[in-house]
Amino acid sequence: MTFLRTLAAALLLLSAPAFANDSEAEWAVGGLVLKSNDQISMDSEDLFISAEEVRVDYIYTNHADRDQDVVIAFPLPALPIADNGYADPYAYPDWDEFGFATTVDGDLVGFDQIDRAVVGARDVTDFVVARGWPIHWYRDESFVDRLNALPPAERDAAHALGLLTTLPDAELVIPAWKGQRYMLRVQTFPAGKSVRVGHRYTPIAGGSVGGMLYPSAREDMPEAMAEYRTRWCIDDSFLSGVDRRLTAHGADETVYYSETWLGYVLSSGANWRGPIKNFRLVVDKGSPDNLVSFCMNGVRKISPTQFEVVKKDFEPTGDLNILITGFHKVDE
């Protein structure tokens, strides 16, 4: 067993919550982010989220009397990430296979890809690359073994630079940095004009084949239920819907449920002038028999599967977590 596999097993034992040991975490991404600019307003954001697709359409207006060349970015999480502990450490997404498309006024545009090694807010890329070490070290199963085989003086020097850390009680040296991928482009916003920007990608959904929503589990582990209420704002009406679906088919059939988790980063984009003048969110739960819950007020059902939120002068203060539950029959 390699050091990385030993580390993986230890992390799973230490961090996996009691209610989910068969789960895979979602990877909350988000939309486009502008470098801070007080001359450009976001007139509208129209956001659609389902387990299959994220679509977001913006209208930006440049209020200055000259063109503005602004860096826009598609932010990706730094990896490896200590998210909620549900994910197998080998299940990190491969950003090389993470397809997305962006249009500006209807024309497809490209992004530059930049990979950096970061420790907190500090960029340590030059130190990592100078040693021939991989930025995305978690993809290399033997890398931690190689680190621990280095001469002590070399490890101590890397420690002094903040590149390495030692796991307590494990006598195991691991990288302290995360691999951060940036997708960037410089976009021109013409003076006094509006620009339409569209963005599409497939979300990296997480989920579980079960969870704490079964009546017996809710009764036995109230602290886990409290996390559901906090993270996804489930209420008693939602739980009643779960109970009805679990018992709807009678004693001759067994029904189990599954969870799909979706995350979307709302709060990172507040770099424009003023609030979002017109914000619209549509969440599609997939099947009409599914249930969905997320934390936002003013939710309105607009179709058998879609739920809408419309806000004026919206200023995001947190990110969006979505829970979709599906129900499946097993014939006895």
C-alpha positions in Angstrom: 0.0 0.0 0.0 1.5 3.4 -1.0 1.7 6.4 1.3 -1.1 8.1 -0.7 -3.4 5.2 -0.3 -2.6 5.2 3.5 -3.3 8.9 3.6 -6.6 8.4 1.7 -7.8 5.8 4.1 -6.9 7.9 7.1 -8.7 10.9 5.7 -11.8 8.9 5.0 -11.9 7.5 8.5 -11.3 10.9 10.1 -13.6 13.1 8.0 -16.5 11.0 6.7 -19.8 12.0 8.4 -21.9 9.3 10.0 -24.8 9.6 7.5 -22.9 9.1 4.3 -20.1 6.6 3.6 -21.1 5.7 0.1 -21.2 9.2 -1.2 -19.4 11.4 -3.7 -19.2 15.2 -3.2 -20.3 17.7 -5.6 -17.8 20.3 -7.0 -19.4 23.8 -6.7 -18.1 25.9 -9.5 -20.2 28.9 -10.6 -20.4 31.4 -13.4 -18.0 34.0 -14.8 -16.2 36.5 -12.5 -15.1 39.9 -13.5 -12.0 41.6 -12.1 -13.3 44.3 -9.8 -14.6 47.2 -11.9 -16.9 50.0 -10.8 -17.8 51.1 -14.3 -19.5 47.9 -15.4 -22.9 46.9 -14.1 -24.6 43.6 -14.3 -28.1 44.4 -15.7 -29.3 40.8 -15.6 -28.3 37.3 -14.7 -30.5 34.4 -15.9 -29.3 31.1 -14.3 -30.6 27.6 -15.0 -29.4 24.6 -13.0 -30.1 20.9 -13.4 -28.1 17.8 -12.8 -27.3 17.7 -16.5 -26.6 21.3 -17.4 -25.8 24.8 -16.0 -26.7 27.7 -18.2 -26.1 31.3 -17.3 -26.7 34.4 -19.4 -25.6 37.9 -18.4 -26.0 41.4 -19.7 -23.2 43.8 -18.7 -23.2 47.5 -19.4 -20.1 49.7 -19.5 -21.1 53.1 -18.1 -17.7 54.7 -18.8 -17.0 57.0 -21.7 -14.2 54.7 -23.0 -13.8 51.0 -23.7 -12.9 48.8 -20.8 -10.6 45.8 -21.2 -11.4 43.6 -18.2 -10.1 40.2 -17.1 -13.0 37.7 -16.8 -12.4 34.3 -15.2 -14.1 31.0 -14.9 -13.1 29.9 -11.4 -12.4 26.3 -10.6 -11.8 25.0 -7.1 -8.3 24.5 -5.9 -7.6 20.8 -5.5 -7.3 18.6 -3.4 -10.0 20.2 -1.4 -11.2 19.2 2.1 -14.8 19.7 1.2 -17.4 17.9 3.3 -15.3 14.7 3.5 -17.7 12.6 1.5 -15.5 12.3 -1.6 -13.1 9.5 -2.3 -9.7 11.2 -2.6 -9.3 9.5 -6.0 -12.5 11.0 -7.3 -11.2 14.5 -7.9 -12.4 15.9 -11.3 -10.0 16.2 -14.2 -10.4 19.7 -15.4 -8.9 18.7 -18.7 -12.2 16.9 -19.3 -14.4 19.7 -17.9 -16.0 21.1 -21.0 -17.6 24.5 -21.0 -18.6 27.0 -23.7 -18.8 30.8 -23.5 -20.3 33.2 -26.0 -20.1 37.0 -26.2 -22.9 38.6 -28.2 -23.6 35.2 -29.7 -20.0 34.4 -30.8 -18.1 31.5 -29.2 -14.9 32.8 -27.4 -11.9 31.0 -25.9 -10.1 31.1 -22.6 -6.4 30.8 -21.6 -5.6 28.1 -19.1 -3.2 28.8 -16.2 -2.2 26.3 -13.5 -0.7 27.6 -10.3 0.4 26.0 -7.0 -1.0 27.8 -4.0 -0.7 27.6 -0.2 -3.6 29.7 1.1 -3.3 33.0 -0.6 0.4 32.5 -1.4 1.6 31.5 -4.9 4.3 28.9 -4.6 4.4 27.8 -8.3 8.0 28.8 -8.9 9.2 26.8 -5.9 7.2 23.7 -6.9 8.2 23.8 -10.6 11.9 24.4 -9.9 11.9 21.1 -8.0 10.2 19.2 -10.9 7.2 18.5 -8.7 3.7 18.3 -10.2 1.3 21.2 -9.5 -1.7 18.8 -9.5 0.2 16.3 -7.3 -3.0 14.4 -6.3 -3.1 12.8 -9.7 0.3 11.1 -9.2 -0.3 8.2 -6.9 3.5 7.7 -6.2 4.3 11.3 -5.6 3.9 11.2 -1.8 6.1 8.1 -1.7 8.8 10.0 -3.6 8.5 13.0 -1.2 9.0 10.7 1.8 12.0 9.1 0.2 13.8 12.5 -0.2 16.9 13.1 1.9 16.0 14.8 5.2 17.8 18.0 4.4 15.8 18.4 1.2 12.6 17.8 3.0 13.5 20.2 5.7 14.3 22.9 3.1 10.9 22.4 1.5 9.2 22.5 4.9 10.9 25.8 5.6 9.4 27.2 2.4 6.0 26.1 3.5 5.7 23.5 0.6 5.3 20.4 2.8 3.4 19.5 5.9 3.6 16.5 8.2 0.5 14.6 9.2 0.2 14.4 13.0 0.8 10.9 14.4 1.5 9.5 10.9 5.1 10.5 10.3 4.0 11.2 6.8 5.1 14.2 4.7 2.6 15.5 2.2 2.4 18.5 -0.1 1.0 21.7 1.5 -0.1 23.2 -1.8 -3.2 22.9 -3.9 -3.4 23.0 -7.6 -5.4 26.0 -8.8 -6.6 26.2 -12.4 -7.6 29.6 -13.8 -9.5 30.0 -17.1 -9.0 33.6 -18.1 -9.6 36.0 -21.0 -9.5 39.7 -21.5 -12.9 41.0 -22.6 -13.5 44.4 -24.2 -16.7 46.2 -23.0 -17.4 49.0 -25.4 -18.1 52.5 -24.0 -21.7 53.1 -23.1 -22.9 49.8 -24.5 -24.2 46.5 -23.2 -22.6 43.1 -23.8 -24.4 39.8 -23.7 -22.3 36.9 -22.2 -23.6 33.3 -22.2 -22.0 30.4 -20.4 -22.7 26.6 -20.5 -21.2 23.6 -18.8 -22.0 20.2 -17.3 -22.0 20.3 -13.5 -20.0 17.8 -11.5 -22.8 16.6 -9.3 -22.3 14.6 -6.1 -24.7 12.4 -4.3 -25.5 9.2 -2.4 -27.6 6.1 -2.9 -29.2 6.9 0.5 -29.0 9.3 3.4 -30.7 10.5 6.5 -34.1 11.1 5.1 -35.5 7.7 6.0 -37.9 8.1 9.0 -35.8 5.8 11.3 -32.6 7.6 10.4 -34.1 11.0 11.1 -35.2 9.8 14.6 -31.9 8.1 15.4 -29.5 10.9 14.2 -31.1 14.3 14.8 -27.7 16.0 14.5 -27.3 14.8 10.9 -30.8 16.0 10.1 -29.8 19.4 11.4 -27.1 19.5 8.8 -29.7 18.8 6.1 -31.8 21.6 7.3 -28.9 24.0 7.4 -27.3 23.1 4.1 -30.4 22.5 1.9 -33.2 24.2 4.0 -35.4 21.1 4.0 -38.6 21.6 6.0 -41.4 19.4 7.3 -43.3 19.6 4.1 -40.3 18.2 2.2 -40.0 15.4 4.7 -43.7 14.6 4.4 -43.2 14.3 0.6 -40.3 11.9 1.2 -42.5 9.7 3.5 -45.4 9.6 1.0 -43.1 8.5 -1.8 -41.4 5.8 0.3 -44.8 4.2 1.2 -46.8 5.0 -2.0 -46.4 1.5 -3.6 -47.7 -0.7 -0.8 -46.1 -3.6 1.1 -45.3 -5.7 -2.0 -42.7 -3.2 -3.2 -39.6 -1.7 -1.6 -38.8 1.9 -2.4 -35.4 3.5 -1.7 -34.3 7.0 -2.4 -31.1 8.6 -3.8 -29.7 12.1 -3.4 -28.1 14.4 -6.0 -26.1 17.4 -4.7 -25.4 20.4 -6.8 -23.4 23.4 -5.8 -23.1 26.8 -7.5 -20.8 29.7 -6.4 -22.9 32.8 -6.3 -20.8 35.0 -3.9 -17.5 35.1 -5.8 -18.9 37.3 -8.6 -19.8 40.5 -6.8 -17.2 42.6 -8.5 -19.4 44.7 -10.7 -21.0 48.2 -10.2 -23.9 47.9 -7.8 -26.3 44.9 -7.3 -27.6 42.6 -10.1 -30.5 44.6 -11.4 -32.5 41.6 -12.6 -31.7 38.1 -11.3 -33.6 35.0 -12.3 -32.9 31.4 -11.1 -34.5 28.3 -12.5 -33.8 24.9 -10.8 -35.0 21.8 -12.7 -35.4 18.7 -10.5 -35.5 16.3 -13.4 -38.4 13.9 -12.9 -41.8 15.3 -11.6 -41.7 12.6 -8.9 -38.3 13.9 -7.6 -38.1 16.4 -4.7 -35.9 19.4 -4.6 -34.8 21.8 -1.8 -32.4 24.8 -1.7 -32.0 27.9 0.5 -33.6 30.9 -1.2 -36.8 32.8 -0.5 -39.4 33.6 -3.1 -39.4 30.2 -4.8 -42.2 29.6 -7.2 -43.1 26.4 -9.1 -43.4 27.2 -12.9 -43.6 23.6 -14.3 -43.9 20.0 -13.1 -40.1 20.0 -12.7 -38.9 23.6 -12.5 -38.8 26.2 -9.7 -38.1 29.9 -10.2 -36.7 32.7 -8.1 -36.8 36.3 -9.4 -35.1 39.1 -7.6 -34.5 42.8 -8.2 -31.3 44.5 -7.1 -29.9 41.2 -5.9 -26.6 41.1 -4.0 -25.4 37.5 -3.4 -24.2 36.9 0.1 -23.7 33.1 0.0 -23.4 30.2 -2.4 -26.2 27.9 -3.6 -26.5 24.2 -2.5 -29.3 22.1 -4.1 -30.6 18.7 -3.0 -32.6 16.6 -5.4 -34.1 13.3 -4.2 -35.1 10.5 -6.5 -37.2 7.5 -5.6 -36.7 4.0 -7.0 -38.8 0.8 -6.7 -37.4 -2.6 -6.1 -39.8 -5.5 -6.8 -39.9 -8.1 -4.1 
